Amino acid sequence: MRGALFTVSRSVFDISRQKEVAATPEEEVRQQVVSWLIKEKKVPAHLIETEFALKALDPKNADRLDILVHHFRAGNPLNRPWLLVECKRPGVESPQALQAQVNKYLRILTPQFIMLALGNRAIFFSLSDDKKSFAPVSDIPEYPVPVRTLSRGN
């Protein structure tokens, strides 16, 4: 059979989208972050959305952000998430481009934390007390325990 092509495509299972997706370098970073959030930061998987469409908040906005962690447990609306994550594959790092991209998201969202996942490293930011700016922090805390769990012992 002449001209036939044989390809083996690599894929990874995205727990948020509940499907196999192509294992691009950026997708691999995204899935590593999702796994880290669930295992290390105790984020419930059902609160994590990958490739979150901003159209859900602004019908005219066609942008998608890499990872959004909802904060419904605190009574926050969709536009006040716990965490916004922007992922880049190893070797892709333009501070100006990243800043512009994240600032575009911040016109619609006010997350408590921001994480820039840059290949094998991460940079974290926390919303200031006045809710007007973000400051660098060394890490983010574990996801908050539900209020009803905290009050059970009383």
C-alpha positions in Angstrom: 0.0 0.0 0.0 1.8 3.1 -1.2 1.5 6.5 0.4 -0.2 5.2 3.5 0.7 7.1 6.7 1.0 5.6 10.1 0.7 8.0 13.0 0.5 7.4 16.7 -1.0 10.5 18.4 -0.3 11.0 22.0 -3.2 12.1 24.2 -3.9 12.8 27.9 -7.2 12.6 29.7 -8.5 15.9 30.9 -10.5 15.4 34.1 -12.2 18.7 33.8 -13.4 18.2 30.2 -13.9 14.5 30.8 -12.2 13.6 27.5 -8.9 12.7 25.8 -7.1 15.7 24.4 -3.9 16.0 22.3 -0.8 15.9 24.5 0.7 19.2 23.2 3.6 20.6 25.3 1.2 23.3 26.7 -1.5 20.7 27.4 1.0 18.6 29.4 1.8 21.6 31.5 -1.9 22.3 32.0 -2.6 18.7 33.1 0.4 18.7 35.5 -1.0 21.8 37.1 -4.5 20.2 37.4 -3.0 17.2 39.1 -0.9 19.3 41.4 -4.0 21.4 42.4 -5.9 18.2 43.2 -3.2 16.4 45.0 -1.2 19.1 46.7 -3.6 22.0 47.1 -6.7 19.8 47.8 -8.8 21.5 45.2 -12.0 19.4 44.5 -11.7 18.3 40.9 -15.3 19.4 40.1 -14.3 23.1 40.8 -11.5 23.0 38.2 -12.3 24.1 34.6 -9.7 23.9 31.9 -10.0 26.0 28.7 -12.6 28.1 30.4 -14.5 30.1 27.9 -14.9 33.8 29.0 -18.0 33.8 26.8 -19.8 32.4 29.9 -19.3 35.9 31.5 -19.1 38.1 28.4 -20.9 36.9 25.3 -18.7 39.0 23.1 -15.5 37.6 24.5 -14.1 34.6 22.5 -11.0 34.1 24.8 -10.3 31.0 26.8 -8.1 30.8 29.8 -6.1 27.8 30.7 -7.4 26.9 34.2 -10.0 28.4 36.4 -10.7 27.2 40.0 -14.2 28.3 41.1 -14.9 29.6 44.6 -18.5 28.8 45.0 -18.0 27.5 48.5 -17.3 31.0 49.6 -20.5 32.2 47.9 -18.5 33.9 45.2 -20.0 34.4 41.7 -18.5 33.0 38.6 -16.4 36.1 38.0 -14.7 35.9 41.5 -12.8 32.6 41.2 -10.3 31.3 43.7 -7.5 30.9 41.1 -6.7 31.8 37.5 -3.9 29.9 35.9 -2.1 30.7 32.7 0.1 27.9 31.3 3.0 28.1 28.9 5.0 25.3 27.5 8.7 25.1 28.4 10.7 27.8 26.6 7.8 30.1 25.9 8.2 33.1 28.2 7.5 36.6 27.3 6.7 38.7 30.4 5.0 41.4 28.3 2.8 39.0 26.4 1.9 37.2 29.6 1.1 40.4 31.4 -1.1 41.6 28.5 -2.9 38.2 28.3 -3.6 38.1 32.1 -4.7 41.7 32.2 -7.2 41.0 29.5 -8.7 38.3 31.7 -8.7 40.6 34.7 -11.1 42.9 32.9 -13.7 40.2 33.5 -12.4 38.2 36.5 -11.2 39.0 40.0 -9.5 35.9 41.2 -8.1 35.6 44.7 -4.9 34.1 43.3 -3.1 34.0 39.9 -0.6 31.3 38.9 1.7 31.5 35.9 2.8 28.0 35.1 5.9 28.4 32.9 7.0 24.9 31.9 8.6 23.5 35.0 8.3 26.6 37.2 5.4 28.6 38.6 5.0 32.2 39.8 2.1 33.1 42.2 0.3 36.3 42.9 -2.3 37.2 45.5 -5.1 39.8 45.4 -4.3 42.8 47.6 -6.5 43.7 50.5 -7.8 46.7 48.7 -8.6 44.3 45.7 -7.0 46.7 43.3 -3.7 44.9 42.6 -1.8 41.7 42.8 1.4 41.1 44.8 3.9 38.2 44.3 3.7 35.4 46.8 5.9 32.3 47.3 3.0 29.8 47.0 -0.8 29.5 47.2 -2.5 27.9 50.2 -4.5 24.7 50.2 -8.0 25.2 48.9 -10.3 26.5 51.6 -12.2 24.0 53.8 -16.0 24.4 53.4 -17.5 26.6 56.1 -20.0 23.9 57.2 -17.0 21.5 57.9 -15.4 24.2 60.1 -18.6 24.7 62.2 -19.3 21.0 62.9 -17.1 21.0 65.9 -19.0 23.8 67.6 
